[in-house]
Amino acid sequence: MKNNILRFALAASLVLNFTILATAGYRYYAQSRLWVSPFGTAMQKDKFLFEELSLQPEQLRAMKNKAIPFRAEIDRRRREIDAKRKELVTLLRDQNPDKKAIDGTIRKISEKQEEMQRKIADHMLEIKSSLDAGQQRKFFELIERNMAGGGQMPCPSHQCPK
């Protein structure tokens, strides 16, 4: 009787552990396939916002070639901002917080966010210049629609919606 209870407990523990491991693996896999656009919208990494436009194949290819390094640059900048935010929290936790250091870190976060916003605007202007008038109108409608649904500040790439 005692052995049966131990066997049942072991089997239940194994099932529970496997379930937790499978769930964690699935969530990691699902999250790793997402990218947060500059407008705060989570989307598949292999999808691009401009794919919803009526583009010629050569336009689509050229935009993808520009978008891939742009995404990498934006992700790098987001990681820098995340690091500065963590630094800020560390400064705030100190027993005797250094107000000048806190202000300096806030200033650096703001500067990095401004740099990122300028990079996004430059990228949008570059895309706009390669579109005709009708495509430009659709492009900005698409951006407005995504901005309205995405909020003001996109989540860090490692904390995207799950």
C-alpha positions as CSV (number, residue, x, y, z in Angstrom):
1,M,0.0,0.0,0.0
2,K,2.8,2.4,0.9
3,N,4.7,1.6,-2.3
4,N,1.5,2.3,-4.4
5,I,1.1,5.8,-2.8
6,L,4.8,6.6,-3.4
7,R,4.5,5.4,-7.1
8,F,1.4,7.5,-7.5
9,A,3.1,10.6,-6.0
10,L,6.2,10.0,-8.2
11,A,4.0,9.7,-11.3
12,A,2.0,12.8,-10.4
13,S,5.2,14.7,-9.8
14,L,6.6,13.7,-13.2
15,V,3.4,14.7,-15.0
16,L,3.3,18.0,-13.2
17,N,7.0,18.7,-14.0
18,F,6.6,17.7,-17.6
19,T,3.6,20.0,-18.0
20,I,5.4,23.0,-16.5
21,L,8.4,22.4,-18.7
22,A,6.3,22.0,-21.8
23,T,4.4,25.2,-21.0
24,A,7.6,27.2,-20.4
25,G,9.1,25.9,-23.6
26,Y,6.0,26.8,-25.6
27,R,5.8,30.3,-24.1
28,Y,9.5,30.9,-24.9
29,Y,9.0,29.6,-28.4
30,A,5.9,31.8,-29.0
31,Q,7.5,34.9,-27.5
32,S,10.7,34.4,-29.4
33,R,8.7,34.6,-32.7
34,L,7.4,38.1,-31.8
35,W,8.9,41.5,-32.4
36,V,7.5,44.8,-31.2
37,S,7.2,47.3,-33.9
38,P,8.3,50.9,-33.2
39,F,4.5,51.7,-32.8
40,G,4.2,49.2,-29.9
41,T,2.4,46.5,-31.8
42,A,3.6,42.9,-31.3
43,M,3.9,41.1,-34.6
44,Q,5.6,38.0,-36.0
45,K,9.3,38.5,-36.6
46,D,9.0,37.4,-40.2
47,K,6.1,39.9,-40.9
48,F,6.4,43.5,-41.8
49,L,3.9,46.3,-41.5
50,F,4.4,47.4,-45.1
51,E,3.4,44.0,-46.4
52,E,-0.2,45.2,-46.1
53,L,0.5,47.8,-48.8
54,S,0.1,47.0,-52.5
55,L,3.8,46.9,-53.3
56,Q,5.7,45.7,-56.4
57,P,7.9,42.7,-55.7
58,E,11.1,44.8,-56.1
59,Q,9.7,47.4,-53.7
60,L,8.9,44.7,-51.2
61,R,12.3,43.2,-51.5
62,A,14.0,46.6,-51.1
63,M,12.0,47.4,-48.0
64,K,12.7,44.1,-46.4
65,N,16.4,44.6,-46.9
66,K,16.1,48.0,-45.2
67,A,13.8,46.8,-42.4
68,I,15.8,43.9,-41.1
69,P,18.9,46.0,-40.0
70,F,16.5,48.7,-38.8
71,R,14.7,46.2,-36.5
72,A,18.1,45.0,-35.2
73,E,19.1,48.7,-34.5
74,I,15.8,49.4,-32.7
75,D,16.1,46.3,-30.6
76,R,19.6,47.3,-29.6
77,R,18.4,50.7,-28.6
78,R,15.6,49.2,-26.6
79,R,18.1,47.1,-24.7
80,E,20.1,50.2,-24.0
81,I,17.1,51.9,-22.6
82,D,16.1,48.8,-20.5
83,A,19.7,48.8,-19.0
84,K,19.4,52.5,-18.1
85,R,15.9,51.9,-16.5
86,K,17.4,49.1,-14.4
87,E,20.2,51.4,-13.4
88,L,17.6,54.0,-12.4
89,V,15.8,51.4,-10.2
90,T,19.1,50.5,-8.6
91,L,19.8,54.1,-7.8
92,L,16.3,54.6,-6.4
93,R,16.7,51.5,-4.1
94,D,19.8,52.9,-2.4
95,Q,19.4,53.8,1.2
96,N,20.5,57.3,0.5
97,P,19.6,58.0,-3.2
98,D,21.9,60.3,-5.1
99,K,19.6,62.8,-6.7
100,K,22.1,64.0,-9.2
101,A,22.8,60.5,-10.4
102,I,19.1,59.8,-10.6
103,D,18.6,63.0,-12.7
104,G,21.5,62.1,-14.9
105,T,20.2,58.6,-15.5
106,I,16.7,60.0,-16.3
107,R,18.3,62.4,-18.8
108,K,20.2,59.6,-20.4
109,I,17.0,57.5,-20.8
110,S,15.3,60.5,-22.4
111,E,18.2,61.1,-24.8
112,K,18.2,57.5,-25.8
113,Q,14.4,57.5,-26.4
114,E,14.7,60.7,-28.4
115,E,17.5,59.2,-30.5
116,M,15.4,56.1,-31.1
117,Q,12.4,58.2,-32.1
118,R,14.5,60.2,-34.6
119,K,15.8,56.9,-36.1
120,I,12.2,55.7,-36.5
121,A,11.1,59.0,-38.1
122,D,14.1,58.8,-40.5
123,H,13.3,55.3,-41.4
124,M,9.7,56.2,-42.1
125,L,10.8,59.1,-44.3
126,E,13.1,56.7,-46.2
127,I,10.2,54.3,-46.7
128,K,7.9,57.1,-47.7
129,S,10.3,58.3,-50.4
130,S,10.1,54.9,-52.1
131,L,6.3,54.9,-52.3
132,D,3.9,56.5,-54.8
133,A,1.2,58.8,-53.5
134,G,-1.5,56.1,-53.0
135,Q,1.0,53.8,-51.2
136,Q,2.1,56.7,-49.0
137,R,-1.5,57.4,-48.0
138,K,-2.1,53.7,-47.1
139,F,1.3,53.6,-45.3
140,F,0.4,56.4,-43.0
141,E,-3.1,55.1,-42.4
142,L,-1.5,51.8,-41.4
143,I,0.9,53.5,-39.1
144,E,-1.9,55.5,-37.5
145,R,-4.0,52.4,-37.0
146,N,-1.1,50.6,-35.4
147,M,-0.1,53.5,-33.2
148,A,-3.7,53.8,-31.9
149,G,-3.7,50.1,-30.9
150,G,-0.1,50.0,-29.6
151,G,0.1,52.6,-26.9
152,Q,2.9,55.2,-26.5
153,M,5.9,53.1,-25.4
154,P,6.5,49.7,-26.7
155,C,7.5,47.0,-24.3
156,P,11.1,45.8,-24.2
157,S,11.8,43.0,-26.6
158,H,12.2,40.5,-23.8
159,Q,8.9,41.5,-22.2
160,C,6.6,41.4,-25.1
161,P,2.9,40.3,-24.6
162,K,2.7,36.6,-24.2
